[in-house]
């Protein structure tokens, strides 16, 4: 790094799969960032045949930041995230930011992240994702928390990770057994938590997200709840639940199976709250299916373009 280069070199990592329009919107937003940080951008395309994301990056001559595109030929969200981190560690970046191709950041997104990293000393930070629905009870609400230390993070869509965290881990950072099911981010966070790493939330590091039409339905919300329950339980089983933890999870599942249908009937005239009750029911069903050895591959379906 040149002596005159700004501090805090950051590589912004973007996984993409058959959504070039969304990727273009994200790259435009990153080009418009207001920051003094030294930045490079890395895109990993998980479509080795169509290569729409790769082709888009190759066509963007004169892009504001150094832009690199790579292929992650083996299908799966864990594989494409691992490809990004492998390339990111080839740079001199001290921070790795991760943002998904269906999101786009506000102009002060990166500086807010870096400020929070300095103030909290956290190893991994997550920013809020706004969908424009506020705290909607039907599951389409914003992913948002107050800024400060947190016990656990929610997803890999809007993250800032210190380089040292990744260097201390054994690759692959994201477990390929969660490639098409999701849950690779939950597993990643569990590994970090068990290693004593510290998490923080930065509400000011905001990204916006889009909900495609294919996700704007009760059917999708219920499938999503089933998927999350399935992958969350698979993560817990991977780390070998103690008898007490297993008993606690079984009690939670039993309570949801017994009470959620009744709550859905009582709340029948309130569609939003009724959907929450049904989501709890489907999440419990997903957990049970994982305990029976079944896997739900949510990421086999593409949403958006």
N, C-alpha and C positions, 0 to 999 in steps of 0.2 A: 504494500500500500504506500502511495506517495506521501511525503510528509505534509503536503498541503491538503490532502484528502480530508473530508469531514469525518468526525468520529462515528462510532457505532455502525460499521458496515453491516448491512442486512441483505440477505437473499430472500426474496419473496417467492415462495413455492406454490405452484398452482397445478392440481391434478385436473385432467379434462378427459371426457369421453363423449364424442359425437354431439357436442354442443358448441359449435363455433360461434354462433350469434351471442350466446351468453359469455363465452370466453372473450370475444371482441369488446363487449361492454366492460368487462372487468379490466382488460388491459388498458382501455381508454381511461378508466377511473384511476388506475395506478399511475398512468402518465400525468394525470392532473394532481397528484399528491403535492401538498405543500410541506416540504421537509428539507432539513439540512443534512440528513443522513446520506451516507454513500449506499447506493442501492444497485442490485442486479436482480433480474427477474428470470425465473426458471419455470418452464412449462413442461409437464410430462404428459404425453398423449398415450392413453391406454387402448387406442384403436390402431393396431398395427396394419390394418388393411385400408381403411378409409383415410386415416391420417389428416382429418380435417383440422385438428388443432395444430398439428405440425405445419401444415401448409399455410395456415393463417399467420403463424409466427414468422415463417420464412418470407412472407409477403410484406411484412411491416418494416420496410427500410426506413431509417431515420428515426426509429423509436427513441423516446427520451432516455431510457435506461438501457444498459446492456441486457439483451434478451436472448436467452438460450432455450431451444426446444429439444427434447429428447423423447424417444419412444420407450414405453414400458410394455413390451410385447405380451407378457403373461397377464391374462385378464384378471382383474380384481382390484378393489379399492386399496387393500393392504399393499399389493405389489406396486401400484403406481405411487403411493406415498413413500414406500421404501426407495424407489428409483429417485424421487425428488431429494430425499435426505442423502442418498449416496452421492449425488452430484453436488448438493449444497456443501457437503463436507470437503469437497475439492476446492472450494473457494476459501477466502480468508475471512468470511463473514463470522461475526461474533454472535449474531442473532439470526434465527431462521423463523420467518413469518410464514404461516400456512393459511391460505384462503381458497375456498372452493370456487369452481367456475360458474356457479349460479348465484354468486354474491358479488358485491362491489363496495369498496370502502369509501368513507367520507374523506375529505381532503386532509384532515389532521389525524387520520387513523394511525399512521405509523409513529408520528411524534408522541401521540398520547400513549401508545404502547411502550415506547422507550422511556418516557417519563415515569410511567408506573413501574417499569422494571427497575429503574434507579431508586425509586422511593420505597418499594416493597422488598427488593432483593429476591423476589420469587424466581424460581427456576423455570416455570412455565406459566404464562398468563393467557387468559381467554378474554376476548372482547364480545360485546353484545351484538346480536344480529336482529335487525328490525325488519319485519315483514309488512308493517303498515296496518296490523290488526290490533295493536295494543295488547292488552292482557286477555284476549278472547279465550273463553272457557272451552271452546270446542277443539283445542289442540293446534290452532293456527296462530297462536299468539307469539309475540316476540320472545326471543331467547335473551333474557336480561336479568342481571343481578346488580346489587349495589357494589361499588368498587371496594376492594380490600381482599385480605386473605380468605381463601375458601378451602374446604376439606377435599373437594373433588370437582373436576371440570366436566363439561357436558358433551363436548364433541370437538373434532379436529378442524372445523370449518373456519375458525377465526382465532388463530393462536400465534403467540410469540414464544419461541423456545431458545434458551441459551445454548450456544454451541457445546459447552462443556457437558451438558446433560446427555447429549447424543454420543459424544466421544466416550463417556463412561459406560454406555450400554453396549450390549452384544447385539450385532445385527443378526436377523432382521429386526428393525425397531418395531414394525407393525407385523403382527403374527399372520402369516398367509392362510392359516386355517379359517380366518374370518374374511377371506377375500371377497366373496359374493354375498355373505350374510350380513355384513356390517358388524359392529362391535369391536372392530380393530382399534378404535380410538379408546373405548372403555378399557380394553386390555392394556393398551399403552399407558394409560393413566394409572392403572392398578400397579403395573411394574414400577412406575416412578414413585408412587406412594409408598410401596413396600421398600424402596431404596432410600426413603427419607427425604424425597424432594418436596419443595414447597410450591403451592399453587396460589394464584391470585386472580381476581376478576378485575377487569378494567372496563367499566361501563362507557367510558369516554372513547375507547377505541372501537368505534361503531362501524359495522358493515350493514349493508342492506341486502335482503334476500328476496328472491322471487319464488312464488308458489305456482308452478305450472297448472294448467287446467286439469291435468290427469291426477293431481293431488288434492284438488279442491272438492273433495267428496267425503261423505261419512265412510264409504267403503275403503278408501285409501287410509283414512285415519285408523280404522280398525285393523287393517293389515299391518300398518306401521306399528301399532301398539303390540300386536302379536310378535312382530319381528324384533322389537326392542326387548320384550320379555324373553324371547328365545335366546337372543345374543347375550343379554345381561346374565342370564342363568348359566350359559355356556362359559362365560368368563369366570363366574363364581366357582363353577365346578372345576375349571382348570386350576384354580388356586386352592382346591381341596377344602371345602367347607368343614368347619369343626361340627361335631354333633349338635352343639347349641345353635350355631348359625344355620344349620340345615333345618332344625326344628323351627326356628324363627321364620325362615323362608316358607316352610310348609304351612305354618299358621297364617302368614300373610296371604298365601295363595288360596287357602281354604276360605278365609274371610272374604276375599274378592269374589270367589266363585259363588258363595252363598248370598252375599249382600248386594253385589253389583246388579244382578237382574232385578231384584226388588227395588233398588234405587232407580233403575231405568224406567220401571213402571210408574213409580211415584212422580218422577220428573218428566213424564211423557209430554206434558204441555210446555216444557222448557227445553227446546231442541239442543241448545248448547250444553246445558248441564246434563241432559240425558246422554249426550255423546261421551261426556267424561266418564260417566258410570260404565258405559259399554266399553270404553277404552281400557278401564281397569280390568274388566272381565277378560278381554282379549289378551291383555298383557299377562294375566295370570295363566291363561291357556298356553301362551307361548312359553312361559317358564316350565309348565308341566311337560310340554312336548320336548324341551331341551333335556329335562331329567330322564325322559324316555329314549334319549339318544337321537332325536330328530333335529334337523337343521332347516331353517327357512332362509332361502337365498333372495333377499330383498333386492340386491343390486343386479339381479339378472334382467331387470326392467329399466329402461331409460326414460327419464322425465325431462321434458324441455328440449330445446334445440340450440 
